[in-house]
């Protein structure tokens, strides 16, 4: 089911958008739908498949890390402002 969305714009802004959509030979409604979809994709962090690919690539690397007790100790010292070993 379709839903209606009402958006109020300043006249100058509306005219700029109207000219933009005219140049692209599309309706104002379609332009708004595309703009909202693009904003949603950007806000949601993008394509989850791409994120998964990046995580998998990062997991292929090995980096040295101390054991958990030492890491927690270093973090705690950082919170209280002590110098590191």
Backbone bond lengths (Angstrom), bond angles and torsions (degrees), N, CA, C in turn:
res aa  C-N    CA-C-N  psi(-1)  N-CA   C-N-CA  omega(-1)  CA-C   N-CA-C  phi
1 X - - - 1.440 - - 1.533 108.97 -
2 X 1.280 117.34 135.13 1.465 122.51 178.42 1.518 109.87 -83.06
3 X 1.315 115.20 148.89 1.466 121.88 176.65 1.518 108.32 -123.28
4 X 1.295 115.96 148.40 1.454 121.86 179.74 1.526 109.62 -93.95
5 X 1.322 116.37 140.94 1.458 122.52 177.44 1.521 107.95 -127.12
6 X 1.303 116.18 127.87 1.462 119.93 178.44 1.514 109.13 -107.86
7 X 1.329 115.61 129.33 1.462 121.32 -179.55 1.525 107.80 -126.92
8 X 1.321 115.84 128.60 1.461 120.40 178.75 1.526 109.07 -98.47
9 X 1.326 116.36 129.15 1.462 122.58 -179.52 1.514 109.71 -124.61
10 X 1.310 115.53 153.59 1.456 119.68 170.97 1.530 107.35 -66.63
11 X 1.300 116.77 150.03 1.463 120.57 -175.37 1.534 111.91 -58.18
12 X 1.314 117.23 -42.26 1.461 120.74 -179.14 1.532 111.22 -62.36
13 X 1.323 116.29 -43.14 1.455 121.03 178.98 1.535 110.58 -64.83
14 X 1.328 115.76 -42.17 1.461 120.58 178.68 1.528 110.86 -59.77
15 X 1.321 116.69 -44.11 1.465 120.99 -178.95 1.531 111.09 -65.05
16 X 1.317 117.37 -38.69 1.468 120.41 177.31 1.529 110.87 -61.95
17 X 1.322 115.63 -44.74 1.465 120.02 179.49 1.526 110.01 -66.54
18 X 1.318 116.85 -42.62 1.463 120.22 -179.93 1.525 111.32 -59.21
19 X 1.323 117.03 -42.03 1.468 120.82 177.76 1.530 110.26 -64.59
20 X 1.317 115.97 -41.68 1.460 122.01 179.14 1.531 110.76 -59.40
21 X 1.318 117.58 -47.18 1.471 120.06 -178.00 1.527 111.67 -71.36
22 X 1.306 116.21 -33.06 1.478 119.35 176.62 1.525 111.01 -60.87
23 X 1.330 115.24 -43.92 1.464 120.31 179.88 1.525 111.41 -61.73
24 X 1.299 116.13 -30.22 1.466 120.89 -178.90 1.531 113.09 -94.74
25 X 1.309 115.74 2.20 1.477 122.63 178.69 1.528 111.87 52.97
26 X 1.314 113.98 53.27 1.461 119.52 177.29 1.520 108.66 -136.75
27 X 1.310 115.85 165.82 1.455 119.27 178.23 1.521 109.73 -82.18
28 X 1.305 115.34 157.75 1.463 120.90 176.45 1.533 109.06 -60.52
29 X 1.318 116.82 -41.13 1.464 120.76 -178.52 1.528 111.07 -61.72
30 X 1.322 117.41 -43.52 1.467 119.79 179.83 1.518 110.66 -66.36
31 X 1.323 117.23 -39.70 1.459 120.12 178.26 1.530 110.64 -61.77
32 X 1.320 116.81 -43.26 1.466 121.18 179.18 1.520 110.07 -63.57
33 X 1.345 118.24 -43.60 1.466 120.74 178.25 1.524 110.95 -59.62
34 X 1.333 116.64 -45.22 1.466 120.25 179.79 1.527 111.27 -64.23
35 X 1.328 116.55 -41.00 1.466 120.53 179.71 1.533 110.93 -64.78
36 X 1.325 117.11 -40.76 1.461 120.81 178.40 1.527 111.24 -66.48
37 X 1.331 117.41 -41.88 1.473 120.49 177.83 1.527 110.78 -61.59
38 X 1.331 116.07 -44.37 1.469 120.04 -179.82 1.524 110.57 -63.64
39 X 1.318 117.37 -42.36 1.467 120.87 178.79 1.519 110.58 -64.23
40 X 1.321 117.33 -39.48 1.459 120.99 179.20 1.526 111.10 -65.45
41 X 1.343 116.90 -43.67 1.467 120.24 178.03 1.514 110.86 -60.56
42 X 1.316 116.66 -43.03 1.458 120.81 -179.30 1.528 110.32 -66.77
43 X 1.307 117.62 -42.82 1.461 121.44 -178.94 1.520 111.83 -68.02
44 X 1.328 116.54 -31.26 1.458 119.28 -177.73 1.519 111.90 -84.52
45 X 1.310 117.80 -0.20 1.455 120.44 175.50 1.511 114.57 93.77
46 X 1.296 117.50 6.81 1.457 119.45 174.35 1.512 114.99 89.39
47 X 1.296 114.79 -160.62 1.450 124.02 -173.94 1.532 111.32 -73.27
48 X 1.327 118.47 119.51 1.467 119.76 -179.33 1.530 113.02 -63.99
49 X 1.325 118.17 -28.52 1.470 120.05 177.48 1.519 110.51 -65.15
50 X 1.324 116.88 -38.66 1.466 120.60 178.39 1.524 110.43 -66.40
51 X 1.334 116.96 -41.16 1.457 120.73 177.80 1.524 110.40 -60.55
52 X 1.320 116.76 -44.94 1.461 121.16 -179.53 1.524 110.82 -62.40
53 X 1.320 117.17 -40.82 1.459 121.50 177.38 1.528 110.99 -60.56
54 X 1.316 117.22 -41.97 1.466 122.15 179.47 1.526 110.31 -65.19
55 X 1.330 116.95 -43.02 1.464 120.38 179.31 1.525 110.31 -63.99
56 X 1.326 116.56 -44.03 1.462 119.64 178.84 1.522 111.87 -61.05
57 X 1.318 116.61 -40.34 1.463 121.13 178.00 1.530 110.20 -63.48
58 X 1.308 117.09 -43.44 1.464 121.07 -179.63 1.527 111.27 -64.49
59 X 1.317 116.78 -33.77 1.476 120.52 -179.11 1.525 112.50 -69.55
60 X 1.302 118.03 -16.25 1.467 120.91 178.85 1.525 111.84 -73.25
61 X 1.317 117.49 -17.54 1.460 121.62 -177.60 1.528 110.20 -91.42
62 X 1.306 115.00 151.12 1.469 120.58 175.56 1.523 108.00 -120.81
63 X 1.303 114.85 130.24 1.452 120.63 179.17 1.518 108.67 -124.45
64 X 1.327 117.41 142.87 1.461 118.56 179.19 1.526 110.28 -67.93
65 X 1.309 115.40 140.04 1.460 120.55 176.92 1.526 107.86 -147.63
66 X 1.326 116.73 142.14 1.462 119.11 178.06 1.529 110.19 -71.53
67 X 1.312 115.77 170.88 1.454 118.36 176.82 1.530 109.06 -68.49
68 X 1.309 116.11 166.56 1.466 121.28 -172.59 1.525 112.41 -62.13
69 X 1.332 118.07 -38.03 1.468 119.89 -179.66 1.528 111.56 -62.55
70 X 1.326 115.61 -42.54 1.471 118.72 179.34 1.534 110.41 -67.11
71 X 1.342 117.10 -42.27 1.472 119.41 178.94 1.525 110.74 -59.52
72 X 1.328 116.98 -45.26 1.463 120.08 -179.66 1.519 111.42 -63.66
73 X 1.330 116.25 -38.44 1.456 120.81 177.85 1.531 110.56 -63.20
74 X 1.327 116.96 -44.28 1.463 121.06 179.23 1.529 110.89 -64.30
75 X 1.318 116.43 -39.94 1.474 119.91 178.25 1.523 109.66 -63.17
76 X 1.332 116.35 -46.56 1.470 121.00 -179.56 1.524 110.76 -59.60
77 X 1.336 117.29 -44.52 1.463 120.41 178.17 1.521 111.11 -61.27
78 X 1.310 116.26 -35.66 1.455 119.51 178.35 1.519 112.20 -65.59
79 X 1.353 116.33 -37.18 1.463 120.20 179.04 1.523 112.16 -66.89
80 X 1.340 116.57 -36.58 1.462 118.91 -177.35 1.525 112.53 -94.80
81 X 1.322 116.47 -0.85 1.457 120.93 172.73 1.508 116.08 82.69
82 X 1.324 117.88 19.26 1.473 120.27 177.06 1.520 109.98 -78.75
83 X 1.328 115.74 153.15 1.464 121.18 176.21 1.523 109.40 -70.99
84 X 1.337 116.18 149.61 1.462 119.98 178.91 1.517 109.69 -79.39
85 X 1.346 116.31 163.07 1.465 122.07 -179.10 1.505 111.83 -63.63
